[in-house]
Amino acid sequence: PTVDIPSSLTEPILKYAADMRKQHDELVAHMNNEDNGGTFDRPSLFKSVQFLSNIVQIYDNIKGKTQTVEELKQLLAEPDLAADANEEIQQYEEDISSLIVELTDLLWPAESLDESSSCVLEVRAGVGGTEGGIFAAELFNMYSKYVQHLGGNFN
């Protein structure tokens, strides 16, 4: 079952996908590097690249549609194009929302969220004094709300 992703989680999900894109690019560069002398496990590496390729494809699609929305928003200032631009913006935003759900499903498959799964989350304040504590509290609250949103229980 697919769930709607809260807008507060969209940015962290996209940042994580961007990190996955970097990892994908690094793995592809490593595979293509002839100087490594075959010092890597090809099947394992190919499997990782294939998995990451799916994430990268969706991430790039989201980024492209987001850029198109920004370009369409500039057309809203022109009265004769505003209605069409607004309609297209709505369609693109719906597409982006669907893609973010699809991306989330790839990053965290539903079967990995079954009731037998458990997780220990430890969040500690780092350097920064009070600001570090505030950030840690916000991070903890974000994760606890996400687990509750998915229907999980949180102790």
GICORJO-V329736 format. One record per residue. N is the residue number from 1. RES is the residue in one small letter. PHI is phi in whole degrees, -180 to 180 (999 if undefined). PSI is psi as a letter, one per 30 degrees, with the letter a starting at -180 (* if undefined). D_FIRST is the distance of its C-alpha to the first C-alpha in Angstrom with 1 decimal. Layout:
N;RES;PHI;PSI;D_FIRST / N;RES;PHI;PSI;D_FIRST
This chain:
1;p;999;k;0.0 / 2;t;-94;k;3.8 / 3;v;-115;l;6.6 / 4;d;-75;k;10.1 / 5;i;-93;k;12.5 / 6;p;-61;k;15.7 / 7;s;-61;f;18.7 / 8;s;-69;f;20.5 / 9;l;-98;f;18.3 / 10;t;-61;e;18.7 / 11;e;-62;e;22.1 / 12;p;-63;e;21.5 / 13;i;-64;e;18.6 / 14;l;-68;e;21.0 / 15;k;-66;e;23.8 / 16;y;-63;e;22.0 / 17;a;-65;e;21.3 / 18;a;-64;e;25.0 / 19;d;-64;e;26.0 / 20;m;-65;e;24.1 / 21;r;-63;e;25.9 / 22;k;-61;e;29.2 / 23;q;-62;e;28.4 / 24;h;-59;e;27.7 / 25;d;-62;e;31.0 / 26;e;-65;e;32.9 / 27;l;-66;e;31.7 / 28;v;-65;e;32.6 / 29;a;-64;e;35.9 / 30;h;-65;e;36.5 / 31;m;-64;e;35.9 / 32;n;-84;f;38.3 / 33;n;-79;j;40.9 / 34;e;-77;f;43.7 / 35;d;-78;f;45.4 / 36;n;-79;f;42.9 / 37;g;63;g;44.6 / 38;g;69;h;41.6 / 39;t;-88;h;40.8 / 40;f;-135;l;37.1 / 41;d;-82;j;34.9 / 42;r;-54;e;34.1 / 43;p;-58;e;31.2 / 44;s;-65;e;29.4 / 45;l;-66;e;30.1 / 46;f;-62;e;29.0 / 47;k;-63;e;25.6 / 48;s;-63;e;25.2 / 49;v;-65;e;26.3 / 50;q;-63;e;24.0 / 51;f;-61;e;20.9 / 52;l;-67;e;22.4 / 53;s;-62;e;23.3 / 54;n;-63;e;19.7 / 55;i;-65;e;19.2 / 56;v;-62;e;22.7 / 57;q;-61;e;22.2 / 58;i;-68;e;19.3 / 59;y;-59;e;21.2 / 60;d;-63;e;24.3 / 61;n;-64;e;22.7 / 62;i;-62;e;21.6 / 63;k;-62;e;25.1 / 64;g;-63;e;26.8 / 65;k;-68;e;25.0 / 66;t;-64;e;25.8 / 67;q;-64;e;29.4 / 68;t;-64;e;29.6 / 69;v;-61;e;28.4 / 70;e;-62;e;31.2 / 71;e;-67;e;33.7 / 72;l;-67;e;32.8 / 73;k;-64;f;33.2 / 74;q;-70;f;36.8 / 75;l;-78;f;37.4 / 76;l;-65;f;36.6 / 77;a;-73;f;40.2 / 78;e;-94;j;41.7 / 79;p;-57;e;41.8 / 80;d;-75;f;41.9 / 81;l;-107;f;38.7 / 82;a;-62;e;36.7 / 83;a;-63;e;35.1 / 84;d;-66;e;33.9 / 85;a;-63;e;32.9 / 86;n;-63;e;30.9 / 87;e;-63;e;29.0 / 88;e;-67;e;28.2 / 89;i;-60;e;27.2 / 90;q;-60;e;24.6 / 91;q;-65;e;23.2 / 92;y;-63;e;23.2 / 93;e;-66;e;21.6 / 94;e;-65;e;18.7 / 95;d;-61;e;18.6 / 96;i;-62;e;18.8 / 97;s;-61;e;15.9 / 98;s;-64;e;13.6 / 99;l;-67;e;15.2 / 100;i;-66;e;14.8 / 101;v;-64;e;11.0 / 102;e;-62;e;11.4 / 103;l;-63;e;14.0 / 104;t;-63;e;12.1 / 105;d;-63;e;9.5 / 106;l;-70;e;12.8 / 107;l;-72;e;14.6 / 108;w;-133;i;12.2 / 109;p;-59;k;10.0 / 110;a;-59;e;7.1 / 111;e;-65;f;9.7 / 112;s;-81;f;12.2 / 113;l;-106;g;10.8 / 114;d;-67;l;11.4 / 115;e;-68;f;14.1 / 116;s;-78;f;16.8 / 117;s;-80;k;16.6 / 118;s;-140;l;19.0 / 119;c;-148;k;20.6 / 120;v;-110;k;23.9 / 121;l;-115;k;24.3 / 122;e;-118;k;27.9 / 123;v;-119;k;28.9 / 124;r;-122;k;32.6 / 125;a;-73;k;34.7 / 126;g;-94;a;36.5 / 127;v;-66;l;39.7 / 128;g;122;g;40.3 / 129;g;62;b;41.2 / 130;t;-61;e;39.7 / 131;e;-62;e;37.6 / 132;g;-63;e;36.0 / 133;g;-66;e;35.2 / 134;i;-64;e;33.7 / 135;f;-62;e;31.5 / 136;a;-62;e;30.4 / 137;a;-64;e;29.6 / 138;e;-65;e;27.5 / 139;l;-63;e;25.6 / 140;f;-61;e;25.0 / 141;n;-63;e;23.9 / 142;m;-61;e;21.4 / 143;y;-67;e;19.8 / 144;s;-66;e;19.9 / 145;k;-68;e;18.4 / 146;y;-66;e;15.5 / 147;v;-62;e;14.9 / 148;q;-65;e;15.2 / 149;h;-63;e;12.9 / 150;l;-79;f;10.0 / 151;g;92;g;11.3 / 152;g;-83;l;13.7 / 153;n;-106;l;17.3 / 154;f;-133;k;20.1 / 155;n;-109;*;23.7
